Amino acid sequence: MVGPRVTRLPNNFRWPGGHHIALIFNIAYEAWSQGKAPGIGPMGNPLPAGAFDANALSWGNYGSRTGIERLLRILDRKKVQGSVMVSGVLAERTPDQVRAIAEAGHEIVAHSYAQDMIPTALSKEESRENIARTTTLLEQVSGVRPKGWISPRGTAGTEALVLLAESGYEWHSDVLDEDKPYLQRFDHGQLLAIPFTVEINDLSHAMRYGRTPRQFVDMFDDFLSHALLLKDDVIIIDVTAHAHCYGRPGGAWAYEEIVGKMARREDVWITTRQKIANAALRTLS
């Protein structure tokens, strides 16, 4: 399939208020299909081939049972709006919680029906059904039709992006290849691609690299202090916590420390992905 035609923001583009740094506080509120488990978990020793990882599933279920409420309390205490990636299946399993996210003023980002439903691994018709099912469930429960999409693993593929555009989505964040958003035009429709930054992401930080919550805060401080000096770089910094990872007491404090120190700063634009989309589309339209 031929890739989309791309239109980029001009070099003199700045975020609202003249800022060159946009900061997003993300929460990943995720679940897996019935009978499926996360591909990673806290146990280091492997299971025999074909064995179901009930431990990983229990670890993943923490997010919907406990972690999401803790992370939302952090944002609410600091009066910060977040971008919350929500699996569509959670609109079926925990509708009151999904509704509460929207009612608290946070942005709901469609995150596929479940974490095992990765668009690039689906057929075209399966992907179409996944998008429709996810969108309908989240809209019915939250009362707001999602305008943005992030795939599990951030892995969509061009065919799925075309389907998202045809389904009325405005933007997606399944890209890591630039600093600023850019417009992707297809034969039928368009999407704004908002890059997702992964440096301050608890899942890779803790589960892949084995770093500590204190290092999470230190890495953010180092990133921000150096980024503020480079005023010609217009960038996005994502601070991401998964409800089943840093939604736990051992990591949530690090997320809260970053939210707290940034909530009242005026040298960075604290925002959501939809507000980034609005700012970029005003220039690119």
Number of C-alpha atoms within 10 A of each C-alpha: 5 7 12 16 11 14 13 15 15 10 9 7 16 20 17 14 10 11 17 21 23 22 19 24 22 23 25 25 25 26 28 20 15 8 8 16 22 19 11 16 17 12 11 7 6 8 10 8 6 6 8 13 18 14 15 17 19 14 17 25 19 17 24 20 13 14 23 26 16 19 27 22 12 18 21 15 12 16 14 21 20 25 21 28 23 28 31 31 23 24 22 13 12 13 17 13 18 24 19 15 20 16 13 13 14 19 24 29 29 26 31 29 29 22 22 17 19 21 25 18 13 15 12 14 11 14 23 19 15 21 22 16 15 22 25 16 21 28 17 13 21 20 12 16 18 22 20 25 25 22 25 22 12 19 16 24 16 16 17 24 26 22 20 25 20 17 15 15 22 22 29 28 22 20 18 13 12 15 16 21 27 21 22 20 17 18 9 9 17 22 26 26 25 27 23 25 20 15 16 19 19 27 19 13 17 18 13 10 10 10 13 15 19 12 13 21 18 14 13 17 14 10 14 15 10 10 17 15 9 12 12 13 15 18 22 24 23 21 23 24 26 24 27 23 23 27 27 18 12 11 18 21 19 21 23 19 13 17 21 17 11 17 16 13 10 10 14 20 21 21 17 21 29 20 13 22 21 14 16 24 18 8 11 15 6
